[in-house]
Amino acid sequence: MNGNTSGFQLNMDLTMEQKFKMRIFEESVRAMNPDEARDLLLQASKLLMLKDNIIKDLMKHEYI
């Protein structure tokens, strides 16, 4: 899966290492009870939002 934004090619594929980590994560989630899975989902969502904020802040200051 690749995204093309005005001539800029984004690589949207996982590396082999990321695929391996994803497989381990999938197996861990299957072993969780619903409350643990819900808490993990909320933590992951918060981390993704924080990452977005950091990227936006870096772009404002032209570090990227």
N, C-alpha and C positions, 0 to 999 in steps of 0.2 A: 504494500500500500504506500504510494507516494503522493504527496500533495504538491501541486504546482501553483505558486503564487507569483504572478507577473514575472515569469522568467526565472524565478528562484525555485530550485528543486529541493523539497524537503524529503528526507528519508524517514518514512513512518514505519519501518520494519524493525523488529527486535533483533538484537544480536543473538548468537548462539548461547552466550552466557546468560543473557536476559531471558531467553526461552527456558533455559534450565532452571533459573531462579523462579520463574513463573510456575513451572511444573511443581517445584517444591512448595511454593505458596499455595497452589491449588490443593495439594494433598493436605496441607496444614488446615486450610479452611474447612475441608470436608470433615475433619475430626472435631471441629468446634461445635459448641451448642449455639443456638440462634442468638442468645444474648452476647456471647463472645464475638460472633461474626458481626453483629450490629455495631458493637463498640469499635471493632477494627475498621469497619467501613466509615464510621464517623471520624476516627483518627486519620484515616487515609484521605478523606475529603478535606479535612482541615489542613493537612500537610500540602495537598495540591493547591489549595487557595493561598497558603503562605508562599509556596514556590512561585505562583503567579505574581504575587505582590513583590517579591524580590526581583523577578525578571523585569517587571514594569519599572521599579525603582532604578535598577541598573540601566535600563534604556533611557530613562529621564536624564541620568547623569552621564550618558554616552560611554559607559564602561563596556558595552557590547558592540 
